[in-house]
């Protein structure tokens, strides 16, 4: 067997059974090895941002890494933006980046680049295989790095390490370190802080603390101890819908965010860092909590967040039978008719959402109402791009659908964002994935128009308009989808949108609705 | 005025009058400043690979930098692959990458990343503006770095440097260092080497040595002193066609390349490095020249290559009136009919090529015959992706058309490569660019099938097939083009292709031909 075979074996032995790929010449031995392993599902993306974004979506839904296969520095570079999102979502991922044979590197052939330099900013771990004999330990290290704690691991595979012959190598399951024990001193300190500031305590839940079972515990603490629950503005994954505790999302605009947190004296972090302003603006604060607010971490990324919440509940003397409080019915409003609007789409999708759907939201400004309404929708998983990289939505939906073939995936997509990785639609068609893509076609980078106002520009001229608007010509999403083998239709009225959504939800396979706004 | 205004002024004062852009929030002050400068042409790309690839195409045709505008680390990351191509083509380029306000960086907001780390591998120069007062010198340094010698300069612009007020700043033209004087010792040494090895000397021409006037001098040397002229396998830009000297392109396959160079005892480099194998293969050499071949650099990147060739010609005692020898007529073969083939397309395009056309060739395996035929075509400029990054073709054609609005641009594009930056078609429609895109739709990564054979795999299985073929579903390029506002049509016979090409060449504006193979 050769090094590439060993790499495949290490991945498969550790249940890494999906490889999102866009291969090139230097990876041909690895492709040949994958070809000998039919138990590995290889999923082609026609652009590397699709590959890494799909691996992110897959990881969020399975809590397990997929492998990616990327072609040298430029192939990795094309995948970096969605690796950035994955890194911020703390998603496990194993990127395999092919490189020239090690002895070829000094010749500085045209495709040579500093792969470590490119990988490091967007990876939690970077390694390079030193030779065929190093491939098993290197692959095991990458696997371990992807999961303990979860993060983006990038393994550089020189061609001669892949093609080099090795003897029989026995591979097995990698032993992962268990999460650290709960620090009861911290739990007691936080319980005391909660008791000392009734009604003025907030808690930000992230990662596995945003799953239904952990949210239920957070909800018990919230109800019994008057703690307000929050989530970040960008949410890696949250289980949401009827019968689930619904934290308040900290708003994106700085003024609104500071207003929401104004009365908080103690902010408890479960699985992440202190929330800060997404961008800086002249004269506005970067931290969102008020001066003097005590910020306390109950548990960090990689800790057992569920157990930490249980420990806090118990320390506060709250019974596991304590009920949570949540709204159960949609706001009482009629069914919108006539000209289609963003809010009408949000309401329609929230009302029609199938049980156990997965919602991938990259609609930026357009689907703002959906998140609020989704608290009343059927139980579902909700995910967003987390690092501010644009172009995560279509790939993330693709990966989520590979991870959960029995669940409907709804991708709320902006026309601006969707174009960055539009190639992902082809993978949805190729793999016959059950994804409904709803494109909010407002033909503008609407968020940037807002940001121009934020910087004090109210009337814009020709140069700015041409950089912020997606018109002349308008994108025709029905044709784009058709070009990649995805059925699609257009709606500009509420009635037509509802009919298309009903139809898309009642069938299987990819479908795209261009919602003209 | 603020820092962003100063930056615009420095660019404009130095005749940087085109900005390819994909802006985001942290660049809003720069966008507002550009909006106050109608003399700057702002060209929106819907993906950053379009932006940097277009800047590369623009630079190749003008020998001047365009600016690009990229949004923080992920926006830069999306542009890196085509920066790699630009770096390998030695194209001048000034990337302006917005970043958070400097005081916001320690908060590690979601979009924060190591921009220097990302930029360095694909840039010849990286700088960060330290504050509003630093913006003029930093912009001037970036401009200088982009031209002397030409290369990719990346300037990081923190938002607070862009919005910070500065007093009146006077900006002017940056003085560039002249190229170094010709080293006559080197010229004499090379002339002696040529005389000592008659019939066994080769010369590789690159950069401005591949323009018609310099090629003419190289052709005089070739004719008078029996020197064989070569070009790299990947060509940044070459002036080619009837009445121009046509170097032999060193083939891509290693065996063919070493065969071409087998009889060369002295290889003279004009403007670049020794050609090496694109990839390493087990048991094959990385260097292409034979053992013992003397490799001598007449001039390096940044030198005056034209003057160096003149000096060598004079040193060899060759008269400026010496004629060159070149073929003048197409091979005598009929007009292909029936089922469309790659070679029929190559012949048709070469025969019909308008005078002064610009050919951007990213057809990889499919247009191999075109380059040979182009020696007999109407005089034109020929360009390829130079670093092996896929996805350069559509953007490069876009930038070339912005640079030369009066010239027809022909983009020979592969269906695999074209998908990486397909968004560039929209920019062609938006800017009404005179680009004819010919997609060689073979529905496969044909080069990788060849490479699988090169690594000894002759029969491939399901996993490899699904990673190397672009079928199930096939891409429908007519719909893709229509989706972005570009008129398009499909041909699967030679007759239909010829008719479509005639029609596309007789009109102005973007048109795409899907050539089904």
Interface residues (C-beta under 8 A of the other chain):
Chain A: X21 X23 X24 X25 X26 X28 X29 X31 X32 X34 X35 X36 X37 X38 X40 X42 X44 X46 X47 X49 X69 X72 X73 X74 X75 X77 X78 X80 X81 X84 X85 X88 X100 X101 X103 X104 X107 X108 X109 X110 X111 X113 X114 X115 X117 X118 X120 X121 X122 X159 X160 X163 X234 X273 X276 X277 X278 X279 X280 X282 X286 X287 X386 X387 X388 X389 X390 X391 X416 X419 X420 X422 X423 X426 X429 X430 X447 X448 X451 X452 X454 X455 X457 X460 X461 X462 X463 X464 X466 X467 X468 X470 X472 X473 X474 X475 X476 X477 X478 X479 X480 X481 X482 X483 X484 X485
Chain B: X21 X23 X24 X25 X26 X28 X29 X31 X32 X34 X35 X36 X37 X38 X40 X42 X44 X46 X47 X49 X69 X72 X73 X74 X75 X77 X78 X80 X81 X84 X85 X88 X100 X101 X103 X104 X107 X108 X109 X110 X111 X113 X114 X115 X117 X118 X120 X121 X122 X159 X160 X163 X234 X273 X276 X277 X278 X279 X280 X282 X286 X287 X386 X387 X388 X389 X390 X391 X416 X419 X420 X422 X423 X426 X429 X430 X447 X448 X451 X452 X454 X455 X457 X460 X461 X462 X463 X464 X466 X467 X468 X470 X472 X473 X474 X475 X476 X477 X478 X479 X480 X481 X482 X483 X484 X485
